[in-house]
Amino acid sequence: MQVAGKVVVVTGGANGIGRALCEAFHRAGASKVVVADLDHASREAVAASVGGAAFKCDVGQEKDICHVIEETERQFGPIALFCSNAGIGGGFDPLSVNAGGNSDEPWSRSWAIHVMAHVYAARHLIPRMKARGGGYFLNTISAAGLLSQVGSPAYSTTKHAAVGFAENLAISHKADGIKVSILCPQGVDTNMLRSIPKGPQSGDGDLTPEQVAKDALAGIEQETFLILPHPQVLGYMRKKTENYDRWIAGMAKIQAKMREAHTK
C-alpha cells in the first residue's frame, strides 16, 4: 500500500517510534496524519510539525480508540492505515524471582495496552474497512512477541498474544481486502528502552526510531506481514524452533547473568 494521499492514525505518536512513524508518513505524502497520545504537549507538537491533527487517547480504553476513529473519519475521511503503536515497558524485574509476580497490576496494564488496544482498533474499524473494500493495520509489537523478554513475563506474554491476534486479524480478513503488518524490532533508542533495565535487547544493534519507521514504511509498501528492522531476529527465531530446549537453556543462562549483574 502507498500512503500518499491517505489518512493515517498513529497511537503513541507523540514520542519514539510513533513520532518517527508520523514523520515518515508525512514525508511519504499522507493526506492527514493523526497523532493519538496521552502526552498533550508532545502530540500537539508532532501534529503541528507534520500538518496533522492531535487527539488525546488512552489506548487501554475502548471509548478513547472509538473516539479517535469516529472523529478522524468525520473530520478527514476514511482511515486507510491505522498504526496501533502505543506500548509500555513496565513490569521489568531483572531478578524475576517469580514469573507469576506478586500483583495483577503489571499484567492487567500490559494486557490492556499491548493486546486489547489492537482488539479495540479492529473492533471499530473492521466494519468500516469491509464496507469500503479494504484497509491496513500496522501493529507495533516487539521481537519479544516472537522470542521472549528476559526479566518481564508480563511484557513477553502480552507481546506474544499481540502476535497471535495480528495473525488472526490477517487470516480472518484477507478476503475483505484488509492487510496487516506487525513491526517487531529489538532495541530502539527511545525513552522506553532507556527506562528499563539492560537485558538481551540492549546492545544487539540498537536502532534509531527513524530507521525503524523507514523499515515500517517499506514493509507497508510491500505489504509484508512480518517487519523485522533487526534482521538477526530471524536467525534467533530459527534457532528457537530448531531446538526449543536448547533455546530455553540459552535464555536461562542470559537470565542468570542478569541476576548476577544486578545483585553485585
ZIJOWO-V896542 format. One record per residue. RES is the residue in three letters. SS is DSSP state (~ for helix, > for strand, _ for the rest). PHI is phi in degrees with one decimal (NA if undefined). OMEGA is omega in whole degrees, 0 to 359 (* if undefined). Layout:
res=RES ss=SS phi=PHI omega=OMEGA
res=RES ss=SS phi=PHI omega=OMEGA
This chain:
res=MET ss=_ phi=NA omega=174
res=GLN ss=_ phi=-95.6 omega=183
res=VAL ss=_ phi=-86.4 omega=180
res=ALA ss=_ phi=-56.6 omega=179
res=GLY ss=_ phi=78.6 omega=184
res=LYS ss=_ phi=-105.1 omega=173
res=VAL ss=> phi=-90.9 omega=184
res=VAL ss=> phi=-127.0 omega=174
res=VAL ss=> phi=-114.6 omega=176
res=VAL ss=> phi=-127.5 omega=174
res=THR ss=> phi=-82.6 omega=187
res=GLY ss=_ phi=62.2 omega=188
res=GLY ss=_ phi=-84.7 omega=186
res=ALA ss=_ phi=-83.2 omega=186
res=ASN ss=_ phi=-147.1 omega=171
res=GLY ss=~ phi=57.2 omega=181
res=ILE ss=~ phi=-60.6 omega=181
res=GLY ss=~ phi=-59.8 omega=178
res=ARG ss=~ phi=-62.0 omega=180
res=ALA ss=~ phi=-63.0 omega=176
res=LEU ss=~ phi=-63.4 omega=179
res=CYS ss=~ phi=-57.3 omega=181
res=GLU ss=~ phi=-67.2 omega=180
res=ALA ss=~ phi=-67.0 omega=180
res=PHE ss=~ phi=-67.0 omega=177
res=HIS ss=~ phi=-63.1 omega=179
res=ARG ss=~ phi=-63.9 omega=181
res=ALA ss=_ phi=-80.7 omega=174
res=GLY ss=_ phi=97.1 omega=177
res=ALA ss=_ phi=-57.4 omega=181
res=SER ss=_ phi=-71.0 omega=177
res=LYS ss=> phi=-155.6 omega=175
res=VAL ss=> phi=-110.7 omega=180
res=VAL ss=> phi=-100.6 omega=182
res=VAL ss=> phi=-99.9 omega=181
res=ALA ss=> phi=-109.5 omega=186
res=ASP ss=> phi=-165.1 omega=174
res=LEU ss=_ phi=-86.0 omega=181
res=ASP ss=_ phi=-78.9 omega=187
res=HIS ss=~ phi=-59.6 omega=186
res=ALA ss=~ phi=-62.1 omega=183
res=SER ss=~ phi=-71.7 omega=180
res=ARG ss=~ phi=-66.2 omega=178
res=GLU ss=~ phi=-66.2 omega=180
res=ALA ss=~ phi=-65.3 omega=179
res=VAL ss=~ phi=-65.1 omega=180
res=ALA ss=~ phi=-59.5 omega=179
res=ALA ss=~ phi=-64.5 omega=183
res=SER ss=~ phi=-71.5 omega=181
res=VAL ss=_ phi=-113.5 omega=181
res=GLY ss=_ phi=62.8 omega=185
res=GLY ss=_ phi=-105.3 omega=180
res=ALA ss=> phi=-134.0 omega=182
res=ALA ss=> phi=-123.4 omega=176
res=PHE ss=> phi=-132.5 omega=172
res=LYS ss=> phi=-70.1 omega=181
res=CYS ss=_ phi=-156.0 omega=167
res=ASP ss=_ phi=-98.2 omega=189
res=VAL ss=_ phi=-67.1 omega=176
res=GLY ss=_ phi=-79.1 omega=179
res=GLN ss=_ phi=-110.3 omega=182
res=GLU ss=~ phi=-57.3 omega=182
res=LYS ss=~ phi=-63.0 omega=179
res=ASP ss=~ phi=-68.9 omega=179
res=ILE ss=~ phi=-65.3 omega=178
res=CYS ss=~ phi=-59.4 omega=180
res=HIS ss=~ phi=-62.4 omega=180
res=VAL ss=~ phi=-60.0 omega=181
res=ILE ss=~ phi=-64.1 omega=183
res=GLU ss=~ phi=-63.9 omega=182
res=GLU ss=~ phi=-70.1 omega=178
res=THR ss=~ phi=-62.3 omega=182
res=GLU ss=~ phi=-70.6 omega=178
res=ARG ss=~ phi=-68.0 omega=186
res=GLN ss=~ phi=-88.6 omega=191
res=PHE ss=~ phi=-123.3 omega=180
res=GLY ss=_ phi=109.1 omega=185
res=PRO ss=_ phi=-58.5 omega=175
res=ILE ss=> phi=-77.6 omega=178
res=ALA ss=> phi=-88.0 omega=184
res=LEU ss=> phi=-134.9 omega=176
res=PHE ss=> phi=-113.0 omega=180
res=CYS ss=> phi=-100.0 omega=179
res=SER ss=> phi=-86.4 omega=194
res=ASN ss=_ phi=-109.8 omega=187
res=ALA ss=_ phi=-60.6 omega=178
res=GLY ss=_ phi=-156.2 omega=178
res=ILE ss=_ phi=-131.0 omega=180
res=GLY ss=_ phi=-114.5 omega=183
res=GLY ss=_ phi=-72.7 omega=175
res=GLY ss=_ phi=83.3 omega=180
res=PHE ss=_ phi=-82.6 omega=178
res=ASP ss=_ phi=-139.8 omega=183
res=PRO ss=_ phi=-57.7 omega=181
res=LEU ss=_ phi=-82.0 omega=174
res=SER ss=_ phi=39.4 omega=184
res=VAL ss=_ phi=-73.7 omega=179
res=ASN ss=_ phi=-149.5 omega=183
res=ALA ss=_ phi=-59.6 omega=178
res=GLY ss=_ phi=-78.1 omega=181
res=GLY ss=_ phi=68.6 omega=179
res=ASN ss=_ phi=-128.0 omega=180
res=SER ss=_ phi=-153.4 omega=176
res=ASP ss=_ phi=-79.5 omega=189
res=GLU ss=~ phi=-55.7 omega=180
res=PRO ss=~ phi=-64.2 omega=178
res=TRP ss=~ phi=-70.8 omega=183
res=SER ss=~ phi=-67.8 omega=180
res=ARG ss=~ phi=-68.0 omega=179
res=SER ss=~ phi=-64.2 omega=180
res=TRP ss=~ phi=-62.9 omega=181
res=ALA ss=~ phi=-63.3 omega=187
res=ILE ss=~ phi=-85.5 omega=185
res=HIS ss=~ phi=-90.0 omega=182
res=VAL ss=~ phi=-121.8 omega=187
res=MET ss=~ phi=-65.4 omega=176
res=ALA ss=~ phi=-59.3 omega=177
res=HIS ss=~ phi=-67.2 omega=180
res=VAL ss=~ phi=-63.7 omega=181
res=TYR ss=~ phi=-62.4 omega=179
res=ALA ss=~ phi=-60.7 omega=179
res=ALA ss=~ phi=-66.5 omega=183
res=ARG ss=~ phi=-56.0 omega=185
res=HIS ss=~ phi=-97.3 omega=180
res=LEU ss=~ phi=-100.4 omega=183
res=ILE ss=~ phi=-54.5 omega=180
res=PRO ss=~ phi=-59.4 omega=180
res=ARG ss=~ phi=-67.5 omega=181
res=MET ss=~ phi=-66.4 omega=178
res=LYS ss=~ phi=-60.9 omega=182
res=ALA ss=~ phi=-65.0 omega=181
res=ARG ss=_ phi=-105.5 omega=170
res=GLY ss=_ phi=90.2 omega=175
res=GLY ss=_ phi=150.1 omega=180
res=GLY ss=> phi=173.6 omega=186
res=TYR ss=> phi=-143.9 omega=172
res=PHE ss=> phi=-116.5 omega=167
res=LEU ss=> phi=-112.7 omega=179
res=ASN ss=> phi=-106.8 omega=176
res=THR ss=> phi=-76.8 omega=181
res=ILE ss=_ phi=-118.6 omega=181
res=SER ss=_ phi=170.2 omega=171
res=ALA ss=~ phi=-61.3 omega=177
res=ALA ss=~ phi=-61.4 omega=178
res=GLY ss=~ phi=-75.1 omega=178
res=LEU ss=_ phi=-102.9 omega=183
res=LEU ss=_ phi=-112.0 omega=174
res=SER ss=_ phi=-175.0 omega=177
res=GLN ss=_ phi=-131.9 omega=177
res=VAL ss=_ phi=-62.3 omega=177
res=GLY ss=_ phi=97.4 omega=178
res=SER ss=_ phi=-147.3 omega=177
res=PRO ss=~ phi=-57.9 omega=182
res=ALA ss=~ phi=-66.8 omega=179
res=TYR ss=~ phi=-63.0 omega=182
res=SER ss=~ phi=-60.2 omega=184
res=THR ss=~ phi=-64.7 omega=182
res=THR ss=~ phi=-71.9 omega=177
res=LYS ss=~ phi=-70.4 omega=173
res=HIS ss=~ phi=-61.5 omega=179
res=ALA ss=~ phi=-62.7 omega=179
res=ALA ss=~ phi=-64.2 omega=176
res=VAL ss=~ phi=-64.0 omega=180
res=GLY ss=~ phi=-60.4 omega=179
res=PHE ss=~ phi=-67.1 omega=180
res=ALA ss=~ phi=-62.5 omega=176
res=GLU ss=~ phi=-60.7 omega=180
res=ASN ss=~ phi=-64.6 omega=178
res=LEU ss=~ phi=-60.3 omega=181
res=ALA ss=~ phi=-67.1 omega=181
res=ILE ss=~ phi=-69.3 omega=185
res=SER ss=~ phi=-66.2 omega=189
res=HIS ss=~ phi=-122.4 omega=174
res=LYS ss=~ phi=-60.2 omega=181
res=ALA ss=~ phi=-68.9 omega=178
res=ASP ss=~ phi=-90.2 omega=181
res=GLY ss=_ phi=79.1 omega=181
res=ILE ss=> phi=-98.7 omega=183
res=LYS ss=> phi=-103.1 omega=180
res=VAL ss=> phi=-136.8 omega=170
res=SER ss=> phi=-129.0 omega=172
res=ILE ss=> phi=-116.2 omega=181
res=LEU ss=> phi=-101.9 omega=189
res=CYS ss=_ phi=-127.7 omega=177
res=PRO ss=_ phi=-80.6 omega=166
res=GLN ss=_ phi=-91.3 omega=183
res=GLY ss=_ phi=-67.0 omega=176
res=VAL ss=> phi=-127.8 omega=186
res=ASP ss=_ phi=-72.1 omega=181
res=THR ss=_ phi=-130.6 omega=176
res=ASN ss=~ phi=-60.0 omega=181
res=MET ss=~ phi=-64.0 omega=180
res=LEU ss=~ phi=-62.8 omega=182
res=ARG ss=~ phi=-71.2 omega=184
res=SER ss=~ phi=-89.2 omega=183
res=ILE ss=_ phi=-109.7 omega=179
res=PRO ss=_ phi=-60.9 omega=179
res=LYS ss=_ phi=-65.8 omega=180
res=GLY ss=_ phi=-148.2 omega=182
res=PRO ss=_ phi=-63.1 omega=178
res=GLN ss=_ phi=-76.4 omega=182
res=SER ss=_ phi=-91.6 omega=175
res=GLY ss=_ phi=77.4 omega=178
res=ASP ss=_ phi=-110.2 omega=179
res=GLY ss=_ phi=82.2 omega=178
res=ASP ss=_ phi=-55.9 omega=182
res=LEU ss=> phi=-108.9 omega=173
res=THR ss=_ phi=-79.9 omega=175
res=PRO ss=~ phi=-57.8 omega=181
res=GLU ss=~ phi=-64.1 omega=178
res=GLN ss=~ phi=-67.3 omega=179
res=VAL ss=~ phi=-63.4 omega=179
res=ALA ss=~ phi=-65.4 omega=178
res=LYS ss=~ phi=-61.9 omega=179
res=ASP ss=~ phi=-66.0 omega=179
res=ALA ss=~ phi=-64.0 omega=180
res=LEU ss=~ phi=-62.7 omega=178
res=ALA ss=~ phi=-63.4 omega=179
res=GLY ss=~ phi=-65.3 omega=178
res=ILE ss=~ phi=-66.3 omega=180
res=GLU ss=~ phi=-62.6 omega=179
res=GLN ss=~ phi=-91.8 omega=181
res=GLU ss=_ phi=55.8 omega=179
res=THR ss=_ phi=-91.2 omega=180
res=PHE ss=_ phi=-64.8 omega=185
res=LEU ss=> phi=-101.8 omega=179
res=ILE ss=> phi=-106.6 omega=183
res=LEU ss=_ phi=-117.0 omega=177
res=PRO ss=_ phi=-60.7 omega=175
res=HIS ss=_ phi=-99.0 omega=184
res=PRO ss=_ phi=-61.8 omega=181
res=GLN ss=~ phi=-64.5 omega=180
res=VAL ss=~ phi=-61.1 omega=178
res=LEU ss=~ phi=-60.7 omega=177
res=GLY ss=~ phi=-64.0 omega=178
res=TYR ss=~ phi=-65.0 omega=178
res=MET ss=~ phi=-62.4 omega=180
res=ARG ss=~ phi=-65.0 omega=178
res=LYS ss=~ phi=-63.8 omega=179
res=LYS ss=~ phi=-62.3 omega=184
res=THR ss=~ phi=-77.4 omega=179
res=GLU ss=~ phi=-69.0 omega=182
res=ASN ss=_ phi=-153.0 omega=185
res=TYR ss=~ phi=-60.5 omega=182
res=ASP ss=~ phi=-63.5 omega=178
res=ARG ss=~ phi=-64.6 omega=180
res=TRP ss=~ phi=-64.0 omega=179
res=ILE ss=~ phi=-62.7 omega=179
res=ALA ss=~ phi=-62.1 omega=179
res=GLY ss=~ phi=-65.7 omega=178
res=MET ss=~ phi=-67.2 omega=178
res=ALA ss=~ phi=-65.4 omega=176
res=LYS ss=~ phi=-66.2 omega=177
res=ILE ss=~ phi=-62.8 omega=178
res=GLN ss=~ phi=-58.9 omega=180
res=ALA ss=~ phi=-63.2 omega=179
res=LYS ss=~ phi=-66.9 omega=178
res=MET ss=~ phi=-63.8 omega=180
res=ARG ss=~ phi=-61.8 omega=180
res=GLU ss=~ phi=-62.8 omega=182
res=ALA ss=~ phi=-64.2 omega=184
res=HIS ss=~ phi=-94.7 omega=176
res=THR ss=~ phi=-111.2 omega=179
res=LYS ss=_ phi=-77.2 omega=*
